Amino acid sequence: MPGPLVDIENAEVYRGGQQVLRDLNWSMRDDENWAVVGNNGAGKTTFMKLIFGEVIPLHGGVVRLFGHPRLTPLRDIRRHIGFVSAEYQASYDLNCLGWEVVASGLFSSIGLHETVSPRQKELALNEMDSIGIASLACKRYRSLSYGEARRVLLARALVSRPRLLILDEPCTGLDIPTREHFLATLETISRNRARLIYVTHHIEEILPTVTHVLYLKEGTAFAQGKKAAMLAGPVLSQALGCEMRVREEGGRYWISGTGKP
């Protein structure tokens, strides 16, 4: 049986003097893709930062990635993790060429501060081609549309061939056609290349390849398990605090009706 990619035990996290995560226990295996769902303020982004090592749990909490204890240098862990979010897109404000943005993923940097070898440039160009954005390689980052920039950052996250791809509300700000194109690309990636943790509060974004769902509510794991059970109307309604009816179609789930909170 595959071992855990991520294992979190008894994690409590405070930020700005406020408790954001409490008594959190969660594990993800190497044959699973997870959606993390919750309302705004549920602790989703802090949960992702806990995995990525940007925040740490209080003494007694444990986070293991790829079977390694957190004492393993973060740079060694992070080379196996890709990360995409709307928040990160806003912070990537250098006007590099598209391929340079992608190549910066090889160094985990914003912008290029290292000499790029011909082989590294080739890796960046090949990654862009693999997800259908080769035409953006020589365009300036600031000249790209919002959706084009998001896809360039996806290529940046993938260029180091990560085992795990973390997506924190990656469709925020995308129009419907761009969102569906982006999700189709992620579907292919999750089948062939990397495991996913997909953070969202829109269940229609949960991909067919997602196997499990974790609900965060008020900073704790409200419910977790296999996707079909977790996306049933009663569980979803309790997790999000609003009566909902859900329908499944083509491996995607859609809200078909709502009631009073």
Backbone hydrogen bonds, N-H to C=O, Kabsch-Sander energy under -0.5 kcal/mol:
donor,donor_aa,acceptor,acceptor_aa,energy
5,L,28,M,-2.9
6,V,28,M,-1.6
7,D,64,R,-2.5
8,I,26,W,-3.3
9,E,62,V,-2.7
11,A,24,L,-2.3
13,V,21,L,-2.0
15,R,18,Q,-2.8
18,Q,15,R,-1.6
20,V,13,V,-3.0
21,L,13,V,-1.7
22,R,219,G,-2.7
24,L,11,A,-2.1
25,N,23,D,-0.6
26,W,8,I,-2.1
28,M,6,V,-2.7
30,D,3,G,-1.6
32,E,29,R,-1.5
34,W,196,L,-2.5
35,A,212,H,-2.2
36,V,198,Y,-2.7
37,V,35,A,-0.6
37,V,214,L,-2.8
38,G,200,T,-0.9
42,A,39,N,-1.9
47,F,43,G,-2.1
48,M,44,K,-1.9
49,K,45,T,-2.2
50,L,46,T,-2.0
51,I,47,F,-1.7
52,F,48,M,-2.4
53,G,49,K,-0.8
54,E,49,K,-2.2
55,V,49,K,-1.3
58,L,12,E,-2.6
61,G,58,L,-2.5
62,V,9,E,-2.5
64,R,7,D,-2.7
65,L,68,H,-1.6
66,F,5,L,-3.7
68,H,65,L,-2.3
72,T,69,P,-2.2
76,D,73,P,-1.1
77,I,73,P,-1.3
78,R,74,L,-3.5
79,R,75,R,-0.9
80,H,77,I,-2.0
81,I,78,R,-1.9
82,G,164,L,-2.8
84,V,166,I,-2.2
86,A,168,D,-0.8
89,Q,85,S,-1.8
90,A,86,A,-1.8
91,S,87,E,-1.2
92,Y,88,Y,-1.2
92,Y,89,Q,-0.5
93,D,91,S,-1.5
96,C,94,L,-1.3
98,G,136,L,-0.5
98,G,139,K,-1.7
99,W,137,A,-2.5
101,V,97,L,-2.0
102,V,98,G,-2.0
103,A,99,W,-2.7
104,S,100,E,-1.7
105,G,101,V,-0.5
105,G,102,V,-1.6
106,L,103,A,-1.9
107,F,104,S,-1.3
109,S,104,S,-1.9
111,G,109,S,-0.8
113,H,111,G,-0.6
117,S,115,T,-0.5
121,K,117,S,-2.4
122,E,118,P,-2.2
123,L,119,R,-2.1
124,A,120,Q,-2.1
125,L,121,K,-2.6
126,N,122,E,-2.7
127,E,123,L,-2.2
128,M,124,A,-2.1
129,D,125,L,-2.2
130,S,126,N,-2.2
131,I,127,E,-1.1
131,I,128,M,-0.5
132,G,129,D,-1.4
133,I,128,M,-3.0
136,L,133,I,-2.0
137,A,134,A,-1.6
139,K,136,L,-1.3
141,Y,96,C,-3.1
143,S,140,R,-1.5
144,L,140,R,-0.5
144,L,141,Y,-1.3
149,A,145,S,-2.6
150,R,146,Y,-1.6
151,R,147,G,-1.8
152,V,148,E,-2.1
153,L,149,A,-2.1
154,L,150,R,-1.6
155,A,151,R,-2.2
156,R,152,V,-2.1
157,A,153,L,-2.0
158,L,154,L,-1.4
159,V,155,A,-1.4
161,R,158,L,-2.4
163,R,80,H,-1.5
164,L,80,H,-2.1
165,L,195,R,-3.1
166,I,82,G,-3.2
166,I,164,L,-0.5
167,L,165,L,-0.5
167,L,197,I,-2.9
168,D,84,V,-2.5
168,D,166,I,-0.5
169,E,167,L,-0.9
169,E,199,V,-2.1
172,T,169,E,-1.5
174,L,171,C,-2.1
179,R,175,D,-3.0
180,E,176,I,-2.6
181,H,177,P,-2.1
182,F,178,T,-2.4
183,L,179,R,-2.8
184,A,180,E,-2.1
185,T,181,H,-1.8
186,L,182,F,-2.1
187,E,183,L,-2.3
188,T,184,A,-1.7
189,I,185,T,-2.2
190,S,186,L,-2.8
191,R,187,E,-1.2
192,N,188,T,-1.7
193,R,189,I,-3.2
194,A,189,I,-1.7
195,R,163,R,-2.3
197,I,165,L,-2.2
198,Y,34,W,-3.0
199,V,167,L,-3.4
199,V,197,I,-0.6
200,T,36,V,-2.6
203,I,201,H,-0.6
205,E,202,H,-1.8
206,I,203,I,-1.6
210,V,207,L,-1.6
211,T,33,N,-2.3
212,H,33,N,-2.2
213,V,225,G,-2.6
214,L,35,A,-2.7
215,Y,223,A,-3.4
216,L,37,V,-2.5
216,L,214,L,-0.6
217,K,220,T,-2.4
219,G,42,A,-1.6
220,T,217,K,-1.3
222,F,215,Y,-2.0
222,F,220,T,-1.1
223,A,215,Y,-1.0
225,G,213,V,-1.8
227,K,211,T,-2.5
230,M,226,K,-2.1
231,L,227,K,-2.3
232,A,229,A,-1.0
236,L,232,A,-2.4
237,S,233,G,-2.8
238,Q,234,P,-2.1
239,A,235,V,-2.5
240,L,236,L,-2.3
241,G,237,S,-1.3
242,C,237,S,-1.3
243,E,260,K,-1.1
245,R,257,G,-2.8
247,R,254,W,-2.6
249,E,252,R,-3.0
252,R,249,E,-1.7
253,Y,203,I,-0.5
254,W,247,R,-2.6
256,S,245,R,-2.9
256,S,254,W,-0.5
257,G,245,R,-1.1
259,G,243,E,-2.7
